[in-house]
């Protein structure tokens, strides 16, 4: 009763209701008095603790809980009037097994990819708006179509066709240079869900590749040449291969 009701008037009103209820049940008045005295004595023995709201602090900091260190940091902060809150390092999310199956890199979406040439250092950098596997098949299909079409050309028509452009810059490179595209070494360079940032990353990768690109332009996002020096100094990260359609299993960098 004392821990729930705080106002003295309310306490007296509640005591009266309890006495009347006990009286109707046949309990004598002394039973209520005896119990109330025990509760008052027990309450008086409890040390009064200052509430956190009564302590004026300069602010609150959240720190990760590390046994032995967090307590010391808490005491130091309290000396300077700063309240602390502990954040656990281990939670249920980290402990539970991930229910989702791993997605094969070839089926990834929202990524920047690269397709190299077998005969030279040129590569093609792009970003699919759908699955990487779907875009890879489209490149392969267009390259085969252009190659089969130009096999029936005469020497004169073949020379005239060198200025023509197909749907895929990869197909143009393969046919015009008589090179073979290394589909098995296609790889994911970066993953990005935000479409605008993904276009920026595509332009950065094209610029980093320098002249060794099959792309017809610098990407959908205009990247200022102010960054050329910076990008040239950045060494390319180690990228792990992905498994193209119909190819052998490879790995991929995320």
C-alpha atoms as one frame of an Amber mdcrd trajectory, in Angstrom:
protein
   0.000   0.000   0.000   2.781   2.428   0.911   4.683   1.664  -2.263   1.676
   2.327  -4.495  -0.193   5.240  -2.887   1.880   8.366  -2.285  -0.589  10.988
  -1.045  -1.391  10.921   2.717  -5.092  11.659   2.171  -5.362   8.781  -0.271
  -3.558   6.485   2.169  -6.062   7.243   4.968  -8.984   6.714   2.603  -7.563
   3.383   1.472  -6.967   2.272   5.099 -10.594   3.018   5.925 -11.815   0.920
   2.972  -9.548  -1.980   3.977 -10.780  -1.855   7.632 -14.422  -1.897   6.486
 -13.762  -4.821   4.111 -11.965  -6.812   6.826 -14.739  -6.011   9.322 -17.387
  -7.360   6.946 -15.343 -10.563   6.704 -15.275 -10.953  10.490 -11.716  -9.765
  11.215 -11.188  -7.753  14.451  -9.704  -4.227  14.240  -6.425  -5.193  15.919
  -5.485  -7.480  12.998  -5.282  -4.530  10.622  -3.271  -2.476  13.115  -0.829
  -5.344  13.700  -0.194  -5.852  10.002   0.157  -2.117   9.370   2.757  -1.773
  12.144   4.845  -4.595  10.626   4.741  -2.965   7.204   5.748   0.427   8.609
   8.726  -1.064  10.457   9.857  -2.944   7.353   9.566   0.182   5.245  11.551
   2.228   7.768  14.473  -0.220   7.640  14.944   0.218   3.862  17.685   2.749
   3.016  16.447   5.654   1.004  18.079   5.748  -2.434  18.365   8.798  -4.572
  16.361   8.577  -7.714  18.124   9.063 -11.028  15.768  11.935 -11.736  16.975
  13.741  -8.617  20.580  13.736  -9.814  21.400  16.514 -12.236  23.634  15.311
 -15.034  25.450  17.082 -17.832  24.407  14.488 -20.373  24.145  10.827 -21.226
  26.660   8.608 -23.012  26.041   5.073 -24.291  29.035   2.741 -24.015  29.404
  -0.957 -24.945  29.461  -3.235 -21.920  32.839  -4.886 -21.363  33.139  -6.620
 -18.030  35.625  -4.849 -15.797  36.015  -1.804 -18.039  32.438  -0.599 -18.263
  32.108  -0.277 -14.478  35.306   1.792 -14.223  34.207   4.040 -17.076  30.820
   4.484 -15.391  32.455   5.670 -12.131  34.683   8.128 -13.997  31.739   9.583
 -15.912  29.656   9.905 -12.735  32.416  11.941 -11.074  32.023  14.480 -13.844
  28.228  14.458 -13.660  27.687  12.409 -16.818  25.173   9.575 -16.811  25.990
   6.350 -18.654  23.955   3.606 -20.284  25.410   0.197 -21.093  24.908  -1.361
 -24.505  25.342  -5.160 -24.666  27.728  -6.556 -27.248  25.900  -9.867 -27.531
  22.198  -9.984 -28.283  19.681 -12.505 -29.566  20.147 -11.319 -33.156  23.824
 -12.263 -33.048  23.246 -15.551 -31.235  20.428 -16.914 -33.383  21.218 -18.659
 -36.661  20.379 -16.607 -39.740  17.170 -18.120 -41.144  17.766 -16.934 -44.719
  19.696 -19.025 -47.207  22.746 -17.471 -48.819  22.076 -15.998 -52.246  24.311
 -17.199 -55.073  26.362 -14.163 -56.210  25.272 -14.744 -59.797  21.674 -14.065
 -58.685  22.591 -10.823 -56.927  20.835  -7.603 -57.781  21.763  -3.983 -57.066
  25.443  -4.461 -57.834  28.289  -3.205 -60.028  29.836  -5.961 -62.139  32.803
  -6.459 -64.455  33.252  -8.735 -67.511  36.851  -9.150 -68.772  38.352 -10.050
 -72.135  40.575 -13.122 -72.530  42.891 -11.631 -75.160  43.535  -8.185 -73.623
  43.197  -6.200 -70.394  39.936  -4.550 -71.404  36.904  -5.063 -69.197  33.283
  -3.998 -69.268  31.808  -2.371 -66.156  28.043  -2.159 -65.670  25.225  -2.136
 -63.152  22.110  -4.278 -63.754  18.647  -3.182 -62.687  17.792  -6.853 -62.307
  19.716 -10.070 -61.556  23.360 -10.169 -62.577  22.740 -13.592 -64.187  20.006
 -12.140 -66.395  22.212  -9.286 -67.594  25.114 -11.659 -68.203  22.943 -13.887
 -70.417  21.825 -10.830 -72.384  25.456  -9.886 -73.072  26.259 -13.447 -74.135
  23.203 -13.698 -76.381  23.920 -10.390 -78.117  27.601 -11.266 -78.613  26.697
 -14.617 -80.219  24.100 -12.954 -82.449  26.533 -10.314 -83.725  29.287 -12.900
 -84.274  26.978 -15.197 -86.257  25.653 -12.306 -88.325  29.074 -11.001 -89.306
  30.393 -14.460 -90.207  28.393 -14.215 -93.427  29.791 -10.775 -94.327  32.102
 -10.255 -97.276  35.408  -8.465 -96.808  33.866  -5.150 -97.903  30.728  -5.426
 -95.767  32.817  -6.560 -92.792  34.946  -3.405 -93.042  31.834  -1.232 -93.251
  30.323  -2.960 -90.241  33.265  -1.980 -88.026  31.694   1.437 -87.513  28.303
  -0.047 -86.595  27.271  -0.467 -82.967  25.257  -3.341 -81.559  23.197  -3.336
 -78.389  26.201  -4.473 -76.329  29.622  -2.828 -76.174  30.997  -6.256 -75.256
  29.729  -7.708 -78.529  31.348  -4.865 -80.488  34.688  -5.464 -78.779  34.582
  -9.222 -79.386  33.721  -8.880 -83.080  35.766  -5.821 -84.036  38.913  -6.977
 -82.208  38.302 -10.677 -82.910  38.700 -11.357 -79.174  37.105 -13.888 -76.851
  35.185 -12.688 -73.801  36.091 -14.453 -70.552  32.566 -15.011 -69.226  33.792
 -17.389 -66.495  35.764 -14.587 -64.841  32.855 -12.177 -64.605  32.704 -10.732
 -61.127  30.826  -8.436 -58.793  32.835  -5.360 -57.859  30.449  -3.793 -55.376
  26.933  -4.107 -53.992  24.709  -1.078 -53.392  20.931  -0.907 -52.865  20.682
   2.850 -53.421  20.291   3.443 -57.182  21.983   6.857 -57.224  24.992   5.672
 -55.209  25.207   2.592 -57.424  25.512   4.787 -60.535  28.266   6.771 -58.826
  30.136   3.558 -58.003  29.802   2.400 -61.604  31.380   5.641 -62.843  34.170
   5.337 -60.283  35.029   1.798 -61.400  35.016   2.828 -65.060  37.359   5.721
 -64.277  39.636   3.462 -62.213  40.012   1.076 -65.106  41.365   3.938 -67.206
  41.635   3.242 -70.953  41.149  -0.499 -70.439  37.371  -0.460 -70.687  34.947
  -1.568 -73.373  32.347   0.935 -72.198  31.283   3.536 -74.743  30.896   6.242
 -72.071  31.968   7.123 -68.524  28.742   5.856 -66.942  25.345   7.392 -66.216
  26.750   9.602 -63.452  29.084  12.403 -64.474  32.250  12.104 -62.411  34.500
  15.153 -62.371  38.092  14.624 -63.518  39.204  16.301 -60.278  39.087  12.815
 -58.740  41.357  11.198 -61.365  44.532  11.532 -59.311  42.847  10.161 -56.210
  41.324   7.201 -58.045  44.580   6.333 -59.763  46.338   6.105 -56.377  43.804
   3.641 -55.006  44.863   0.084 -55.574  42.100  -2.195 -56.768  40.757  -4.419
 -53.952  40.976  -8.162 -54.201  37.802  -9.306 -55.911  36.495 -12.792 -55.801
  34.922 -14.346 -58.861  31.267 -15.155 -59.327  29.761 -18.124 -61.120  28.357
 -17.121 -64.526  25.511 -18.941 -66.193  26.707 -22.321 -67.327  30.187 -21.766
 -65.879  32.095 -23.344 -63.057  31.526 -22.337 -59.452  33.456 -19.231 -58.437
  33.344 -16.893 -55.460  32.383 -13.249 -55.341  33.262 -10.178 -53.338  30.366
  -8.329 -51.636
